[in-house]
């Protein structure tokens, strides 16, 4: 799927510079919302402006700054919530969603209108962090940012897993794929994966030990 056939709308919402996304085919109304948080009415306005219809929510991970809009969203829209099955086991907040929850496995396909997207399991920030690979767009949550990667020193974090997620799982994502991160932490809001791999220091380490030493260095 090329950018011409893909619809991605990036919404910067909340006090933590979160990015919320609407993702679907450019030529169809159906969209997923990725990490619905902070301002559900703003998400709904964006969909209405673009003539889109919500068919599901994709949760990159369970931290509250990425999911605090889910209860309000589900009160207004009867849609499934896709979360990685290890994140479901990890998070009481996700399990509380009950029948709306749809646990997914590594590499599982999600149908959104006429398109099929993939859920890539990328643990490290949390056990069930996963990214949405939608054609040539990678919506990454807190796994990887344009100039960094997610913290691994919080509950459920694991720097060894993060190294494998970056150096193995995301290595297979083509250079021309555009990275859409979970926070506005860089000079630009989106960048090609080839550029990210060249400039982001977390892609530069040749082995897990050096990566872990750098990622887990004392925070200032």
PAZAPA-4460 file (N, C-alpha, C; in steps of 0.05 Angstrom, whole numbers, plus 32768, in hexadecimal, padded with zeros to 4 digits):
% residues 220
    n_x    n_y    n_z   ca_x   ca_y   ca_z    c_x    c_y    c_z   seq   type   mol
   8011   7FE8   8000   8000   8000   8000   8012   8019   8000     1      X     A
   800E   802B   7FEE   801D   8044   7FED   800F   805A   7FFC     2      X     A
   801E   806F   8000   8013   8086   800F   7FFA   8091   8001     3      X     A
   7FF9   808E   7FE7   7FE2   8098   7FD8   7FC8   8089   7FDF     4      X     A
   7FCB   8070   7FE7   7FB3   8060   7FEE   7FAF   805D   800B     5      X     A
   7FC0   8069   801C   7FBF   8066   8039   7FB6   8081   8045     6      X     A
   7FA4   807F   8059   7F9C   8096   8068   7FA7   8095   8084     7      X     A
   7FB7   80A9   808C   7FC1   80AB   80A7   7FBC   80C8   80B0     8      X     A
   7FAD   80CB   80C5   7FAA   80E6   80D1   7FB6   80E6   80ED     9      X     A
   7FC8   80F8   80F1   7FD7   80FA   810A   7FCB   8111   811B    10      X     A
   7FC3   810B   8134   7FB8   811F   8146   7FC9   8121   815E    11      X     A
   7FD3   8139   8164   7FE3   813D   817C   7FD0   8146   8192    12      X     A
   7FCE   8135   81A7   7FBA   813A   81BC   7FC6   8136   81D7    13      X     A
   7FBC   8146   81EB   7FC3   8142   8207   7FDD   8150   820F    14      X     A
   7FE2   814F   8229   7FF9   815E   8235   8014   8150   8232    15      X     A
   8015   8138   8227   802E   8129   8224   8037   8126   8207    16      X     A
   802D   8137   81F6   8034   8137   81DA   802F   811C   81CC    17      X     A
   8018   8110   81D4   8011   80F7   81C7   8007   80FB   81AB    18      X     A
   800D   80E8   819A   8001   80E6   817F   7FEC   80D0   817F    19      X     A
   7FD4   80D7   8177   7FBE   80C4   8172   7FBB   80C3   8154    20      X     A
   7FB5   80AB   814A   7FB3   80A7   812D   7F98   809C   8124    21      X     A
   7F90   80A5   810C   7F7B   8097   80FD   7F88   808B   80E5    22      X     A
   7F84   8071   80E0   7F92   8063   80CB   7F7E   8052   80BB    23      X     A
   7F7F   8054   80A1   7F6E   8043   8090   7F76   8047   8073    24      X     A
   7F65   803E   8061   7F6A   8042   8045   7F60   805E   803C    25      X     A
   7F6F   806A   802A   7F67   8085   8021   7F4C   8085   8012    26      X     A
   7F46   806E   8005   7F2E   806C   7FF5   7F17   805E   8002    27      X     A
   7F17   805C   801D   7F02   804F   802B   7EFD   805D   8046    28      X     A
   7EE5   805B   8051   7EDF   806A   8069   7EEA   805E   8083    29      X     A
   7EEF   8044   8083   7EF6   8037   809C   7F12   803E   80A7    30      X     A
   7F13   8044   80C1   7F2D   804A   80CD   7F2F   803C   80E9    31      X     A
   7F48   8037   80F0   7F4F   8030   810C   7F59   804A   8119    32      X     A
   7F53   804D   8133   7F60   8061   8143   7F76   8054   8153    33      X     A
   7F8E   805E   8152   7FA5   8053   8160   7FA9   8064   8179    34      X     A
   7FA9   8057   8190   7FAE   8063   81AA   7F9B   807B   81B0    35      X     A
   7F81   8076   81B2   7F6E   808B   81B7   7F71   8096   81D4    36      X     A
   7F79   80AF   81D6   7F7E   80BA   81F0   7F78   80D8   81F0    37      X     A
   7F73   80E3   8208   7F72   80FF   820E   7F59   810E   8204    38      X     A
   7F51   810B   81EB   7F3C   811C   81E0   7F2C   810D   81CB    39      X     A
   7F19   80FD   81D4   7F09   80EE   81C1   7EF9   80FF   81AF    40      X     A
   7EED   8116   81B8   7EDF   8127   81A5   7EF1   8131   818E    41      X     A
   7F0A   8136   8193   7F1D   813F   817E   7F21   8128   816A    42      X     A
   7F23   8110   8174   7F26   80F9   8162   7F0D   80F6   8150    43      X     A
   7EF5   80F9   815D   7EDC   80F7   814D   7EDA   810E   8139    44      X     A
   7EE2   8126   8140   7EE1   813C   812D   7EF3   8137   8115    45      X     A
   7F0A   812C   811A   7F1D   8126   8104   7F11   8111   80F1    46      X     A
   7F04   80FD   80FC   7EF7   80E9   80EB   7EE1   80F5   80DB    47      X     A
   7ED0   8106   80E7   7EBA   8113   80D9   7EC4   8125   80C3    48      X     A
   7ED9   8134   80C8   7EE5   8146   80B4   7EEE   8137   809B    49      X     A
   7EF8   811F   80A0   7F04   8110   8089   7EF1   80FA   807F    50      X     A
   7ED8   80F9   8089   7EC5   80E6   807F   7ECC   80C9   8086    51      X     A
   7ED7   80C5   809D   7EE0   80AA   80A5   7ECE   809F   80BB    52      X     A
   7ECE   8085   80BD   7EBD   8076   80D0   7ECE   8063   80E0    53      X     A
   7ECB   8064   80FB   7EDC   8054   810C   7ED3   8037   810C    54      X     A
   7EE6   8025   8108   7EE0   8008   8109   7EF1   7FF9   811D    55      X     A
   7F02   8007   812C   7F12   7FFA   8141   7F26   800C   814D    56      X     A
   7F31   8003   8164   7F47   8011   8171   7F5F   7FFE   8173    57      X     A
   7F76   8009   816E   7F8F   7FF9   8171   7F9F   8006   8187    58      X     A
   7FA6   7FF6   819B   7FB5   7FFF   81B3   7FD2   7FF7   81B1    59      X     A
   7FE4   800A   81AE   8000   8003   81AC   800B   7FF7   81C6    60      X     A
   8001   8001   81DC   8009   7FF7   81F6   7FF6   8003   820B    61      X     A
   7FF8   7FFA   8224   7FE3   8000   8237   7FE7   8019   8248    62      X     A
   7FFC   8028   8244   8000   803F   8255   7FEA   8054   8252    63      X     A
   7FE2   8060   8268   7FC9   806F   8268   7FCA   8087   8255    64      X     A
   7FE1   8092   824F   7FE1   80A9   823D   7FDB   80A0   8220    65      X     A
   7FD9   8086   821C   7FD2   807C   8201   7FB6   806F   8200    66      X     A
   7FA9   806B   8217   7F8F   805D   8217   7F7A   806B   8228    67      X     A
   7F80   8083   8233   7F6C   808E   8245   7F53   8097   8238    68      X     A
   7F52   8098   821D   7F39   809E   8210   7F27   8086   8209    69      X     A
   7F32   806E   820E   7F23   8056   8206   7F07   8054   8213    70      X     A
   7F04   8058   822D   7EE8   8056   8238   7ED4   8068   822A    71      X     A
   7EDC   8082   8226   7ECA   8094   8219   7EC5   808C   81FC    72      X     A
   7EDA   8083   81EE   7ED7   807B   81D2   7EC4   8064   81D0    73      X     A
   7EC7   8050   81E2   7EB6   8038   81E1   7E99   803E   81E9    74      X     A
   7E95   8053   81F9   7E7A   805A   8200   7E6B   8066   81E8    75      X     A
   7E7A   806F   81D4   7E6E   807C   81BC   7E6F   806B   81A3    76      X     A
   7E81   8058   81A3   7E86   8047   818B   7E89   802A   8193    77      X     A
   7E79   8019   8187   7E7A   7FFC   818C   7E8E   7FF0   8179    78      X     A
   7EA8   7FF1   8181   7EBE   7FE8   8170   7ED1   7FD6   8180    79      X     A
   7EDF   7FC4   8173   7EF3   7FB3   8181   7F0C   7FC3   8188    80      X     A
   7F1A   7FBA   819D   7F33   7FC6   81A5   7F49   7FB1   81A2    81      X     A
   7F5C   7FB6   8190   7F71   7FA2   818A   7F89   7FA8   819C    82      X     A
   7F91   7F95   81AC   7FA8   7F97   81BD   7FB8   7F7D   81BC    83      X     A
   7FD2   7F80   81BF   7FE3   7F68   81BE   7FDC   7F56   81D5    84      X     A
   7FDB   7F3C   81D1   7FD2   7F2A   81E6   7FE3   7F2A   81FE    85      X     A
   7FFE   7F2F   81FB   800F   7F31   8213   8009   7F4B   8223    86      X     A
   8000   7F60   8215   7FF9   7F78   8223   7FDF   7F75   8231    87      X     A
   7FCD   7F65   8226   7FB4   7F5F   8234   7FB9   7F51   824E    88      X     A
   7FCB   7F3D   824E   7FD3   7F2F   8266   7FE0   7F41   827A    89      X     A
   7FEE   7F56   8270   7FFD   7F68   8281   7FEC   7F7E   828E    90      X     A
   7FD6   7F85   8281   7FC8   7F9E   8288   7FAC   7F99   8292    91      X     A
   7FA6   7FA0   82AB   7F8B   7F9E   82B5   7F78   7FB2   82A7    92      X     A
   7F83   7FC9   829F   7F73   7FDD   8291   7F68   7FD2   8277    93      X     A
   7F79   7FC3   8268   7F6F   7FB8   824F   7F5B   7FA1   8254    94      X     A
   7F60   7F90   8268   7F4E   7F7B   826E   7F32   7F85   8276    95      X     A
   7F32   7F9D   8282   7F19   7FA9   828B   7F07   7FB1   8273    96      X     A
   7F12   7FB1   825B   7F01   7FB8   8244   7EED   7FA3   823C    97      X     A
   7EF1   7F8B   8247   7EDE   7F75   8243   7EDA   7F6D   8227    98      X     A
   7EC1   7F6C   821E   7EBB   7F61   8204   7EC5   7F70   81EC    99      X     A
   7ECD   7F8A   81F0   7ED8   7F99   81DA   7EF4   7F91   81D3   100      X     A
   7F02   7F83   81E5   7F1E   7F7D   81E1   7F22   7F67   81CD   101      X     A
   7F35   7F6A   81BB   7F3D   7F56   81A8   7F5B   7F52   81AA   102      X     A
   7F65   7F3E   81B9   7F81   7F39   81BB   7F8C   7F2F   81A0   103      X     A
   7FA3   7F39   8198   7FAF   7F31   817F   7FCC   7F27   8184   104      X     A
   7FD5   7F16   8172   7FF0   7F0A   8174   8004   7F18   8162   105      X     A
   801D   7F11   8164   8032   7F1C   8153   802D   7F18   8136   106      X     A
   802E   7F2D   8126   802A   7F2B   8109   800D   7F27   8101   107      X     A
   7FFA   7F29   8113   7FDE   7F24   810C   7FD4   7F3A   80F9   108      X     A
   7FC3   7F32   80E7   7FB8   7F45   80D3   7F9E   7F51   80DE   109      X     A
   7F9A   7F6B   80D9   7F81   7F79   80E0   7F75   7F84   80C7   110      X     A
   7F5C   7F7F   80C2   7F4E   7F89   80AA   7F41   7FA3   80B1   111      X     A
   7F47   7FB8   80A1   7F3C   7FD2   80A4   7F31   7FDA   8089   112      X     A
   7F17   7FD8   8085   7F0B   7FDD   806B   7F17   7FCA   8056   113      X     A
   7F22   7FD4   8040   7F2D   7FC3   802B   7F4A   7FBC   8030   114      X     A
   7F56   7FC5   8046   7F73   7FC1   804B   7F78   7FAE   8062   115      X     A
   7F90   7FA3   8061   7F99   7F92   8077   7FB2   7F9D   8083   116      X     A
   7FB2   7FA2   809D   7FC9   7FAC   80AB   7FD4   7F96   80BD   117      X     A
   7FED   7F99   80C7   7FFA   7F85   80D8   8001   7F91   80F3   118      X     A
   7FFE   7F80   8108   8006   7F87   8123   8022   7F7A   8128   119      X     A
   8036   7F8A   812C   8051   7F80   8130   8058   7F82   814E   120      X     A
   805C   7F6B   815B   8062   7F6A   8177   807E   7F75   817C   121      X     A
   8080   7F8B   818B   809A   7F98   8190   809D   7F9D   81AE   122      X     A
   80A1   7F88   81BE   80A4   7F8D   81DB   80BD   7F9C   81E2   123      X     A
   80BE   7FA6   81FA   80D5   7FB5   8204   80CC   7FCC   8216   124      X     A
   80BA   7FDD   820C   80AE   7FF2   821C   809A   7FE5   822F   125      X     A
   808A   7FD3   8225   8078   7FC1   8235   8079   7FA6   8228   126      X     A
   806F   7F91   8236   8071   7F76   822A   8061   7F72   8211   127      X     A
   804B   7F82   820E   803A   7F7E   81F7   8038   7F96   81E5   128      X     A
   804D   7FA7   81E6   804D   7FBD   81D3   804D   7FB2   81B6   129      X     A
   803D   7FBE   81A5   803E   7FB7   8189   8039   7FCF   8177   130      X     A
   8043   7FCD   815F   8041   7FE2   814B   802D   7FDA   8135   131      X     A
   8020   7FED   8129   800E   7FE8   8113   801D   7FEE   80F9   132      X     A
   8021   7FD9   80E9   802D   7FDD   80CE   8016   7FDE   80BA   133      X     A
   8012   7FF6   80B0   7FFB   7FFB   809D   8008   8004   8083   134      X     A
   800B   7FF0   8071   8018   7FF7   8058   8034   8002   805D   135      X     A
   8039   801A   8053   8053   8026   8058   8053   803B   806E   136      X     A
   8042   8036   8082   8041   8046   809B   8045   8033   80B3   137      X     A
   8057   803B   80C5   805B   802C   80DE   8053   803E   80F5   138      X     A
   803D   8037   8103   8034   8047   811A   803E   8038   8132   139      X     A
   8051   8046   8141   8062   8037   8153   805D   803A   8171   140      X     A
   8049   804B   8178   8045   804E   8195   805E   8058   81A2   141      X     A
   8066   804B   81B9   807E   8053   81C7   8095   803F   81C2   142      X     A
   8093   802E   81AE   80A9   801C   81A8   80C1   802C   819E   143      X     A
   80BC   803C   8189   80D2   804B   817D   80C8   8067   8176   144      X     A
   80D9   807B   817B   80D3   8096   8172   80E7   809D   815C   145      X     A
   80E4   80B5   8151   80F6   80BC   813B   8113   80BE   8145   146      X     A
   8117   80C8   815D   8132   80CA   8168   8137   80B9   8180   147      X     A
   8125   80A7   8187   8129   8098   819F   8118   807E   81A0   148      X     A
   8116   8073   81B8   8105   805B   81BB   80F8   805D   81D7   149      X     A
   80E5   804C   81DC   80D6   804D   81F5   80E7   8045   820D   150      X     A
   80E0   8050   8224   80EE   8049   823D   80EA   802C   8243   151      X     A
   80FF   8020   8250   80FE   8004   8257   8101   8000   8275   152      X     A
   80FF   8016   8285   8104   8014   82A1   80EA   8016   82B1   153      X     A
   80D3   8014   82A4   80BA   8015   82B1   80AF   7FF8   82B4   154      X     A
   8099   7FF5   82C2   808E   7FDA   82C6   8089   7FCC   82AB   155      X     A
   8093   7FB4   82A8   8090   7FA5   8290   80A4   7FAC   827A   156      X     A
   80B5   7FC0   827F   80CA   7FC6   826B   80E0   7FB2   826B   157      X     A
   80ED   7FAF   8253   8102   7F9B   8251   8115   7FA5   823A   158      X     A
   812D   7FAE   8241   813F   7FB9   822C   8148   7FA4   8218   159      X     A
   814C   7F8B   8222   8153   7F76   820F   813E   7F71   81FA   160      X     A
   8125   7F71   8203   810F   7F6F   81F0   810E   7F87   81DD   161      X     A
   8113   7F9F   81E7   8113   7FB6   81D6   8128   7FB4   81C0   162      X     A
   8140   7FAB   81C7   8155   7FA7   81B4   814C   7F94   819D   163      X     A
   8140   7F7E   81A5   8137   7F6B   8191   8120   7F77   8180   164      X     A
   810F   7F86   818C   80F9   7F92   817C   8104   7FA5   8167   165      X     A
   8118   7FB5   816F   8123   7FC9   815C   8135   7FBB   8147   166      X     A
   8146   7FA8   8150   815B   7F9D   813F   8151   7F85   812E   167      X     A
   813A   7F7A   8136   8130   7F62   8127   8115   7F68   811B   168      X     A
   8101   7F6E   812C   80E6   7F71   8122   80E4   7F89   810F   169      X     A
   80ED   7FA0   8118   80EB   7FB8   8108   8100   7FBA   80F2   170      X     A
   8114   7FA9   80F4   8128   7FA8   80DE   811B   7FA0   80C4   171      X     A
   8106   7F91   80C5   80F9   7F87   80AD   80E6   7F9C   80A0   172      X     A
   80E2   7FB2   80AE   80D1   7FC7   80A3   80E1   7FD7   808E   173      X     A
   80D8   7FDA   8076   80E8   7FE7   8061   80EF   8004   8067   174      X     A
   8106   800D   805C   8110   8028   8061   80FC   803D   8059   175      X     A
   80EC   8039   8044   80D9   804E   803C   80C0   8050   804D   176      X     A
   80BC   803C   805F   80A5   803E   8071   80A7   8056   8082   177      X     A
   8091   8064   8086   8092   807C   8097   808A   8076   80B3   178      X     A
   809A   807F   80C6   8096   807B   80E2   8084   8091   80EE   179      X     A
   806E   8089   80FA   805B   809B   8107   805D   8094   8125   180      X     A
   806B   80A3   8135   8070   809C   8151   8059   80A3   8164   181      X     A
   805B   809A   817D   8046   809E   8190   8047   80B9   819F   182      X     A
   805D   80C8   819B   8060   80E2   81A8   806F   80F5   8195   183      X     A
   806B   810E   8199   8078   8123   8189   8092   812B   8197   184      X     A
   80A6   811A   8194   80BF   811E   81A2   80D6   8127   8190   185      X     A
   80D1   812D   8177   80E7   8133   8165   80E0   814D   8156   186      X     A
   80F3   8155   8145   80F0   816E   8135   80DA   816A   8120   187      X     A
   80D6   8152   8117   80C1   814C   8103   80AF   8137   810E   188      X     A
   8095   8136   8105   8082   8124   8111   8082   8108   8104   189      X     A
   808F   8105   80ED   8090   80EC   80DE   80A9   80EB   80CE   190      X     A
   80B5   80D3   80CB   80CE   80D0   80BC   80CF   80B4   80B0   191      X     A
   80DE   80B1   809A   80E2   8097   808E   80F3   8085   809F   192      X     A
   80ED   806B   80A0   80FC   8059   80B1   811A   8058   80AA   193      X     A
   8120   805B   8090   813C   805B   8089   814B   8072   8096   194      X     A
   813F   808A   8097   814B   80A0   80A4   814C   809C   80C3   195      X     A
   8137   8090   80CE   8136   808B   80EB   814D   8078   80F2   196      X     A
   8151   8063   80E3   8165   804F   80E9   8181   805B   80E8   197      X     A
   8185   806F   80D7   819F   807B   80D4   81A5   808F   80EB   198      X     A
   8190   809E   80F4   8194   80B4   8107   818D   80AD   8124   199      X     A
   817C   809A   8128   8173   8093   8143   8188   8082   8151   200      X     A
   8193   808B   8167   81AA   807D   8174   81A3   8061   817C   201      X     A
   818A   805B   8181   8183   8040   818B   8184   802B   8175   202      X     A
   8188   8032   815D   818C   801F   8147   81AA   801A   8142   203      X     A
   81BC   8027   8151   81D8   8026   814A   81E8   8011   8159   204      X     A
   81DC   8003   816C   81EB   7FF1   817D   81EE   7FD6   8171   205      X     A
   8206   7FCA   8171   820A   7FB1   8163   8203   7F98   8174   206      X     A
   81FE   7F9C   818E   81F7   7F86   819F   81E5   7F8F   81B6   207      X     A
   81D9   7F7B   81C2   81C5   7F81   81D6   81D1   7F8E   81EF   208      X     A
   81EA   7F86   81F6   81F6   7F91   820F   81FB   7FAF   820C   209      X     A
   8205   7FB8   81F6   820A   7FD4   81F3   81F0   7FE4   81F1   210      X     A
   81DC   7FD8   81E4   81C2   7FE5   81E4   81B6   7FE9   8200   211      X     A
   81B7   7FD3   8210   81AC   7FD4   822B   81BA   7FE8   823C   212      X     A
   81D5   7FE9   823A   81E4   7FFC   824A   81DC   8019   8244   213      X     A
   81D7   801E   822A   81D0   803A   8222   81B3   8040   822A   214      X     A
   81A1   802D   8224   8185   8032   8229   8180   8035   8247   215      X     A
   818E   8026   8258   8189   8026   8274   819C   8038   8284   216      X     A
   81AB   804A   8275   81BC   805D   8283   81AC   806E   8296   217      X     A
   81B7   8079   82AB   81A8   808A   82BE   819B   80A1   82B0   218      X     A
   8181   80A6   82B6   8173   80BC   82AB   817A   80D6   82B9   219      X     A
   817D   80EB   82AB   8184   8105   82B7   816B   8116   82BC   220      X     A
***
